[in-house]
Amino acid sequence: MDAALVAFAADGTVTHWNHEAERILGWTTTEAVGRTGLAGWAVRKEDADAIEAALAAAMRSPGRQVHEFALLTKDGHRILVRTQSSAVRAPGGRVAGVYCAFSEVHTQMDLERSIALSEALFEDASWGVVLIDADLRPAVVNAHAARALGVGRTALLGRPLGELLAQGVEELECALQHVLAEGAPQAVADLWVTLRSEEAELPRRCWRSGFVRLSSPLAEEPVPLGVAWLFQDVTDAKRAETEGSLLRFRAHQLHRAGRAAAECPDPAEAAAVHLDFALAGFADHGLVDLAVPPAPRPYGALAEGDAYDAYDEVEVPADAYDTGGEESETSGTSGTSGVSEGTGAAGGAAPPSGATGADRGRRARRAPRRGTPRLVRTLASPAGAPGPSETLSANGIPAPYVPGHPAFQAYERRGSVRTSAGPASPAGWAAARNWPDGTVHGLCVVLRSRGRTLGVATFLRAPARRPFDRADADYAEEVAARIATALDLAGAASL
């Protein structure tokens, strides 16, 4: 900020008057220099004594003296100024006069507010504030931003943004370049970033960011000094908003599916409608397999029990349905299996504490008395092209599922089973499970109606989608209950 400068000799004669003083008061240097005192022309006579006494005190005191005076402009208006006065001494130490710098009070207050705001932003602000120079490197960082970035304030300075962020750095640099070229955007932006860490992969964070272009006030033409980046972590709020939107969408889909299924004369067609509505925004493919009793044993074979009963269970070895190392989890539902989520690689339930080896073997797996049922494909969404789900003919040919298939696990446990290929999965992971090519995530949910297990519904996702989570399993179970009710009404369970 430019200041008006005025110098007085020891007898009060004006010896110096700069251009800023001329701009503020209107008196030119020729008109001001040589006058004695300020009374009558730059100061009202009523205020002259107080001002002259303050200037005289400044000549006798060490250091600077700060005062506020009311001066007169050339056109007769009063203006309040803040002055800083200090004595001017000759080489021998004798007081030669007084030097006075002043500016308008509101201008000085604006400057002080700007300085105070700057200090507050870089010390006590609840937002992260980072000053980025024209080379897109941090120049000044406040404490909040340093904590959010996980490094010290001085360690950030001068480092490329790519060394701080593992993901989201391209979007951030693009925003900074836009601000440098075009100016501040009209609204804040939500940037999803991931901090770079050598120890472990950190979760993504959502930073609500605002940008302001900084220009030098001293240059004749605006020269960008950099960008002020202000951000706040809103990850929790964004996730809650996303989850709320997802719940509303799924509830709306269930409502629409119920309305559409009510207009179907064939219950099997209603089941296909429920499947189609469930796939929207949820999965790429859907399959429905109904269970039929195992084939009769050859003539003369030893009978193991009466007619097939899904509730009649016996103990089987714990490795009877080993998944072969795939990532599998279960979600327990109503029934007697009692399998809980988080079972590990093989999908088996964790034994209770204090259980013996025999207890673990007894509780590890349960299976129908007459072996694993046959699952016959009944509904399937088209693979490779969008379209409605197809109702397949009831030919009784079982799906070629291998032992330990997630569909068998879901049927046996009367719950849901989640599985994923994993980053190092073989190319034939989906083909080995008789699923469409490109599948990397699967969710198998049991179909239950009137206390009976009818079959299994399977939802599949391609690599573009994330793995299924517990909330997805809850939604799939709700859809499966509606599909099972429709198929039970159609009498499909009696095939």
TASUL-V380678 format. One record per backbone hydrogen bond with DSSP energy under -1.0 kcal/mol. CO is the residue of the C=O (numbers start at 0). NH is the residue of the N-H. Records with the same first field share a line. If there is no record, write none. Layout:
BEGIN
CO=NH + NH
END
This chain:
BEGIN
3=101
4=17
5=99
6=14 + 15
7=97
8=11
11=36
12=8
13=33
15=6
17=21
18=22
19=23
20=24
21=25
24=73
27=31
28=32
31=34
34=13
37=40 + 41 + 42
41=71
42=39
43=46
46=50
47=51
48=52
49=53
50=54
51=55
52=56
53=57
54=58
64=84
66=82
68=80
70=78
72=75
76=72
78=70
79=104
80=68
81=102
82=66
83=100
84=64
85=98
87=95 + 96
89=92
93=89
95=9
96=87
97=7
98=85
99=5
100=83
101=3
102=81
103=107
104=108
105=109
106=110
107=111
108=112
109=113
110=114
111=115
112=116
113=117
114=118
115=119
116=120
117=121
119=122 + 123 + 124
127=230
128=141
129=228
130=138 + 139
131=226
132=135
136=132
137=157
139=130
141=145
142=146
143=147
144=148
145=150
155=158
159=162
160=163 + 164
163=195
166=193
167=171
168=172
169=173
170=174
171=175
172=176
173=177
174=178
175=179
176=180
177=181
178=182
188=208
190=206
192=204
193=165 + 166
204=192
205=233
206=190
207=231
208=188
209=229
211=227
213=224 + 225
222=215
225=213
226=131
227=211
228=129
229=209
230=127
231=207
233=237
234=238
235=239
236=240
237=241
238=242
239=243
240=244
241=245
242=246
243=247
244=248
245=249
246=250
247=251
248=252
249=253
250=254
251=255
252=256
253=257
254=258
255=259
256=260
257=261
259=262
260=263
265=269
266=270
267=271
268=272
269=273
270=274
271=275
272=276
273=277
274=278
278=281 + 282
284=459
285=380
286=457
287=377 + 378
288=455
289=375
291=373
297=300
311=368
313=366
316=319
318=321
326=419
328=417
330=415
351=354
355=359
356=360
357=361
358=362
359=363
364=315
366=313
367=370
373=291
374=398
375=289
377=391
378=287
379=389
389=379
392=394
398=400
401=404
404=408
405=409
406=410
407=411
408=412
409=413 + 414
414=445
415=330
416=443
417=328
418=441
419=326
421=424
425=428
427=431
429=434
430=433
435=438
439=420
440=460
441=418
442=458
443=416
444=456
446=453
448=451
451=448
453=290
454=446
455=288
456=444
457=286
458=442
459=283 + 284
460=439 + 440
461=464
468=472
469=473
470=474
471=475
472=476
473=477
474=478
475=479
476=480
477=481
478=482
479=483
480=484
481=485
482=486
483=487
484=488
485=489
486=491
490=493
491=494
END
